[in-house]
Amino acid sequence: MNYSTKELQQKREEYIPKGVSNANVSIADYGEGATVTDLDGNKWIDFAGAIGTLNVGHRHPKVTEAVKNQADKFLHPGFNVIMYESYIKLAEKLCNITPGEFEKQALFSNSGAEAIENAVKVSRKYTGRQAVVSFDKGFHGRTNLTMGLTSKVKPYKYEFGPFASELYKAPYPDLANKPEQMTEDEYIDFIIEEFNKVFVSHVDPQTVSCVILEPVQGEGGFIIPPQKFVRYVKDFCNDNGIVFVADEIQTGFGRTGSMFAVEQFDVVPDLMALSKSLAAGLPLSAVVGKKEILNAASPGELGGTYAGNPVACAAALAVIDTIEEENLVDKSESIGERIEAKLKQFKEKYSFIGDIRRMGSMAAMEVVDPDNDNMPDKQKTGQIAQYAHNHGLLLLTAGINGNVIRFLTPLVITDEELDSGFRILEAGLNQ
């Protein structure tokens, strides 16, 4: 039986908890590239990319072919039960394309949160320590542990505690909000000093297993830290025997104009957590990094029933081939340049647009209240996003204050799709 859009919307209200939110209430029928068509034939330009999981776009033919070929062989024998080729080939591939000349290994799980959980597990096992440090404004997932590592209280943490212990927060630099009386260098040095204070006032570094850092904060509002800060954190970890974990769940696979964002900071992480665009929307995540860290766990201590599903692994191998063959890393930078140029035009025209920032095609603009000392304007941000949803543009907000509009277009987006999306956005700004 085929249901109408209205019938499916009613069934959604009846059978699915309201806590599972929907940015858009339409019902997708099929997608291609950077366009989604709903059941009623309406088309949507996709500036959300399923929250950054579709760097190679919807239904890329190379990916769908790989999925179909694998599905014809078997769906999931369970790697912990009997091995299969796609898991092993993908592990080798990730070890080869991630930063670092040292020996590496990779393990797979199902989601970004699981990748972070496993990075913490192996860091604790390797170091014999328990404490974990993450950063203000960071987001790392919705499990109990990763909620504890995440900063934003509502909607992610409110009334879901208590959370895991031995989790600590360090300051994360945000140049857009530095005190006016400070130069950039003074502000960076100040944040570094505040970072050092965490290890005096809150936790001794000799008890810390790992520090987890997003090279560009995602849910926090696409905040890009200065290179000096990231390098200081890595050096601090090296000096104190702490595992440095780069959370590249949203930034990986070409999104930032390099295969991985951390490459632009001249640091090499000990471990990397990967997911989202790794498998073009199929559930898959990975922890990749130093062999001696990942190999510290004994047999049976890592894994999971669905971890490293062969269909998802086949998709991931096709994704990586596609990124390389279609030069999507370079295209990410060119897309980002076009986005930035358009946002700067908007900023000149609309007084309520605040800071604009990007790395590659990972771009964002803040919405502020010019009549109230440029304070964050969550309400107007929501109105802009709602207008977009009502007029054929999938758009996401972000930021601790909910006043950031973020752009996560598929890297295969055409100029026509990009222009169409920005026409809708500008009409929304005019409202």
N, C-alpha and C positions, 0 to 999 in steps of 0.2 A: 504493500500500500504506500502510495506517495502522499505525503502530507503537505499542506500549504504552509507558507511562511507563518501565517497567523496561528495555525494549529501547532506548529513546532515551537513557536514562542510561548504558547500556553502550556505545552508539555514541559518546556524548560522551566517555567515558573513552578510547575507542580512537582517535578521530579528531581531538580537540581538545586542544591543549596544556594541561597543568595550570596553566601560568602565567596562563591566562585563567580567573580565579576566578569562582565562583558563590556568592553569599550564600545562595541557596536552591536546593535540588536538584530541586524540582518542575518540571514542564513546563507553561508557560502555554498555555492554549487560547484565551481571549479576555478582554478587559478592558472595563470600563465605569465611567466616573467615577473613583472611588477604590477599586474592587474588581477583583481579578483572579481568574479561575476557571481551575483547572488541568485537565489532560486527564482526571483522575479525578473531576471535579465538585467538588473542594474549593475553597472561596472564601478569598481572602486580602485582608485590608484593607491598603491600600498606604500606608505611612508613608514610603516611600523615593522614590516618583515617578521611578523610573529614574535615580536620583542627581540629582534636581532638574530633570528635563527635561519633566515633565508638569504644569505649572501649570494647564493647562486640562483635565487629566485624560485618562484613556484613552478613545480613540475618540469624541472630542467630535463631534457630528453636523455642526457647521459646518465643522470641519477636514476630516473624512472626505469631505464633499461637495466641498470645494475640491480635494482630492487627486484624487477620481474625475473631476471635470470636466477638470482639467489632464491627467490620464493619457489621457483620450479624445482629446486634441489631439496631444500629443507628449510623450515622456518626457525627452529631453535632446539638443537639437541642439548644445549647447556654446556658451556665451555668447561665448567667444573666436572662435568661427567665425561665428555668426549670432545677433544679439540677439533677445530676446523680452521680452514685456511685464512678466511677473511680477518679473523681476530689477530692472527699472527702477522699477516701482511700489513694490517693497519698499525699495529704496535711498531713494527719496523719503520714504516713510513713516518710516523710521528716522531720517533727517535731521531730520524734523519733530518726532518725539517725544522725542529725546534732549536732554539739557541743553545750553544754549549758544545764544546769539543770533547767533553768527558763521556765515559760510557753511560748509556741511559737504558731505562726500561719504561714500560707503559702498562697501566692496568685500566680496565674499563668498568663503567657503571652506567646508570640510566639517566641521571640528571646532574645539573650543575651543583645542586646542594650535596648530592652524593659524592661528587668529585671533591668538594671541599672537605666533607666528612672523612674521606679516605686519605686526603692529604694530611689532615690532622692525625689520623690513626698512624700512618707510617712515620710521621715526624715524631710522634710520641714514642713509638717503638724504637726508632733509631737513636733518639737522644736520651731516652729514659727519663724525660721530663714531661710535665703535664700542662703547664700554662700555655695559653695561646693569645697572641696580640693581633687585633685588627684595628681598623681606623674609623674615626668619626665620619659619618655620612655614607659609610660603605654599605653594600648589600651583598649577601652571600647565600641566601636561600631561605626556605620556609620550614626546614626540619628544626627540631628543638635546639640542636647545637648551632646551626647556622642562623637561626633567629637570634640567638645570643650574641653572635658575631656581627649582626646587622644593627644599624643605628636607628632607622626610621621606626617609630613606635606604632603609629597608625598608618596603614591598616595591618602591618605585618606582625606586631608583637603584643598589641594591647589585649590583656586578659588571657594570654596564652602561656604565661609562665607558671611555675618557676623554670628558669633556664639552667643550662649546664654551668658548672662552676669553673673557676680558673680561666675565665675569659676577661680580657682587658682591652680597653680602647685607647688608642693614641691619636693625637691631632693630625689632621690631613690638610695641607695648605690649599687655600682657595684665593688666588691672586685677585679675583674680581671683588672680593670682600675684605681686602687688607685695609688696615687703618690708613687714612689719608696722610697722616704725618710720617708714615714709614715709606722708605724706598722698597723696591722689590727685594733687593738683596738683604736689607734689614729685616723684612718680613720673613723671608725664607730662613734666615739665621734664628729668628725668634721661634718659628715653628720647630726647627731642629732642637732648640734648647728645651721647648715644651715636650718634644718627643723624648729627650733624655730624662726629663723629670718623671716620666711614667715609670722608669726603671729604678727610680729612687723612692717615689711615693707609693707606688701601687704593686710592683712586682719586681723581684730580683731577676736580672737577665739569666742567671745560672739555673733558674727554674723554668725558663721559657723554651718550649719545644719548637715553635714556629711563629713567624710573623707573616700575616696574609695581607697582601696589598693588591688593589686593583690599579693597574697602570693608568687607566682612566676610569674614574668612578661612573658607573652606569646609572643605577637608580638614584644615586646621589645628585645627579644633574649634569653628567658628562663633564666632570671637573678634571682638568688636566694638571697634574702636579709638575713643579719645576724639576728638571733633570737632577739638579744638585741635591734635592731632597731625596729622590728615589735612590740615587747612588749612596747617599749617607746611610739610609736605612739598610741597604745591602751590605755596606761595609761594617755597620754595627752588628749585623747578623753574623758576618764572617768572624769578627773579632770575639764574639761571645758564643760561638758554637750553636747558633740558632739557624734553623732551616728557613730560608727565604722562599715563600710561596707566592707566585704571581697568579692572581685570579684573572685569567684571560677568557672567562666564559662568554662575555659579551664583546670583548675587544678582538678576539682571535679571528684568524682566517680571512685576512685582508681588510677588515673593517676600518682600520686606522691608517691605511696607506702603507702598511708593511704587513707581512704575514701575521706577525704578533706585535702588539703595541710595545711590549717591553724592549724590543729591539731598538726603539728610538730613544731609549734612556741610557744606552751604553752600559747595561747591566745584564748579567746572565743569572736567572733564577735557579735555585736548587730544584724546585718542583714547579710545574705549571698545572693549573686546573683548567680544563677545556670542556666546552659543551656547545649549546646553541647551534651555530652554523656548522659545526663539525659534520653533521649528518643530514643537513637540509630539512630539518624538522622531525626526523625520526629520533626516538629517545635514545641518546647515547652521550656519554661523557667520558673523560679520560683524566688520569693523572700521569704526567710524563716528567721524567727528571733523572737525577743521579741514581745510578744502579745501586750503589751501596745503601741508599736510603730506602728505595722501594723494595730491595731484596732483604731488608732486615726482618720482615714478617715471616713466620713459619707457614708451611703448607696448611691450608684451611682457614687461615686468619683473614684472608681477603677474598673478595668475590661476591657473588649473589646470584639468585636464580636466573634473572634475565640479563645480567651484566655482560656487555659485549655481544648483544644479539647479532647473529650473522647477517641479517637483512640490513640492520643499521650500519654494521661495519662495511658492507658492500657499498652502501650509499656514501659513507664517509670517504672511502677510497675514490669513488667517482667525483665527489666534491673537490677533493684535493687536486685531482687531475684537471678538473674544469677550471679551478682557480689559476692553475699554472698555464694551461693551454689558451685560455681566453684573456690572460694578463689582467685578471680582476684586481690584483693589488694596485697596479698602476691606474686602472680605471677608478678605483676607490678614491684616489687622490683627485682625479679630474672631476668626479662627481662632487666631492667635497668642496672644491674650488667654486663650482657653479652654485652650490647651496650657500656657501659663505657670501658670495657676491650678491645673491638675491636677498639674503637676510640683512646685509648691510644697506641695501636699498630700502628695505622695510624700516630699518632703524632710523634712517634719515627722515622718513615720512611719518612714522608713528611714535609719539612721545612715550608710549607705554612699553616699548621694547628696550630691554636693558642689555646685559652682557651677551655677546655672541662668541661662541668658542667651537672649535672643531679640531679633530685630529683625523686626517683622511676624510672619509665620509661619515664619521661619527660626529654629528654636529648638533648644536643646541642653541636656543635663544631663550633668554629669561623675559618674563612678562612682569612689569612693575607698575606701581601706582605713582605717576609723576607728581600728583598733588599731595602725596604723603611721603616725601623724602625718598622716593623710589623704593619703597618697601615692596616685598614680594606680593603679587596680586594673584592669588590662587583662583579667585572667582572668575576673573577675566580669562585666565588660562583655560579654565574649564569651558567657558563659553566659546572660545576659539576652537577648542577641540570638538565640542559638540556641533558647532556649525560645520566643521569639516566632515564629521561623520554623517551629518544630514545631507551632505551635498557631494558625496562620492570620493572622499579622501580618508583613508585610514591613518590616524595620527595619534601619537602617544604623548602623555605628559610625564614628568619626572621631577626629582628634586625633593629635598627634605621639606621644603615649604610648598611643594606642589605647583610651582610657578615656572617650570621649565618645559618647553616644547622640544622634544627630541626627534631627530631624523635618523631612521635606520632603513633607508631604502635598499632593496636588493641591488647588488652591484651589477646586475644585468639590466638595470632600468634603462629605457630609451630616453633620448632627449625629449621626445613627444610626451612620454609619461611624466617626466620630471616637470616639464612646463605646464602640463594639465594640472598636476598636483598643486603647483605654486599659484596658478590662477584661482583655484578653489581656496587656498589658504589666504591669499590677499583679499578675496571677497569676504572671508571671515573677519580679517583684520579691519576691514572697512565697516563692519557692523558695530 
